[in-house]
Amino acid sequence: MERTKIPAPTLLYHIQNPFARIPQLPIENQFDFGSGATGAMTYELGVRPIIPFDLTDEYALVTRTTFRLHYEQAMQPGGPEYTGLGDIDQEFYLTTDHALDGKWIFGAGPVVRWPTATHTNFGGQLWGMGPAAGVIFQPAGVEASSGWTFMLLSHHLFDIAGRSDQGSLSFTYLMPELSYTTEGGTNLYLDTEPVYDWIRDKWVIPINFSLSQLMRPGGQPLVLTLGGQYFAYRATDGPEWGGQISVDFLFPE
């Protein structure tokens, strides 16, 4: 299907829909502070290519693959520091061009975890799989150029293979998000990313605030995001607060 070229001023609003047929390359730098007895800093570099594939004139498959590189300061006095790769997560969403009432968008599919972590601090060395789904509501309409976006993404991962000495894997991830996009290409976000560990019966609940701006240096559209994070409920020895700097390269037709 030949897609309509999206005008530059509306790009930021359109990509608030995670199932938009716009190839993207987000590069995220996450810094967290206050971990362990030493108040250690942890850093994660996340690269998440988002690639849509047209299946028919109506349906598309949108893939979201997350690669991670970690650095962790010593959590205890005199303890070791760690650097290494994390697990790779791949989400596959089947979605349609037709929005319900012109305002609601849906997507669903599987999520897969590849055990690529180089240290147990960064992954459980277990293959994972589970269901994923999302719903997006844009009151101004999906074809608008600005306005509110309400979103909920969710997936559940459970282990399907791997080292038995690493235990089991059963996590539920939720991502409710509220954002507002202005006509000038600025976006304000408020979201949270609760994670529930069914094996250990524990929650981790960060609350995120961020500001994004659409830019076109050299004609290349990209989105620069600055954000802060507070952990309302954290894991044992987990961080208390953090911040993020990210750049999302957009490749509209």
C-alpha angles and dihedrals in degrees: 000000000000109000124218113249109250115227113241096242091059098046096093092052092047095052091056080081102077089203094057113133093241118117110230140181111202116188112193130192112196121188119187127185139194102045124154128343092314097051087242127195120235125193131198127188108200124190113188117178111196112202125179121204121198110227099173137345087280109027133061137179113225116197124199114189121184122202118186137198117188138199121185127185120217110290093199129041108275092006127137129272120225135209125178152111124294130215119287117239122198123191122192118196125187108207141163136228092230112090117204107251086350089282110069125073126185136190136173140171144115131310122210130196120206114204097230097136113130094206134031089239087068102039145354099245088238131126110236138193138169148133126298131191141165142189127197128191121193108179093196090056131263091266094055123107099224142010144087126331124195115191140176122186122178140171139168125215127198128172120260100173142352143093111344092210089067092067122223136317124223117149132159116204122197127184117184112176137183120193140165123208120201127210088249094064099260124132131196117200136194117178145141132211109205116189121193121198106207093190095055097027092232136136131210112194120181121180115211133200121185145165123211133191129194113227136176109203108178089354093297110127114224138158121228115203131190118186147167130215136202123189107224089180120015140184122256107287088002125141124280100207142354149171140226138212116186141168121204115196113207126206108190119171 
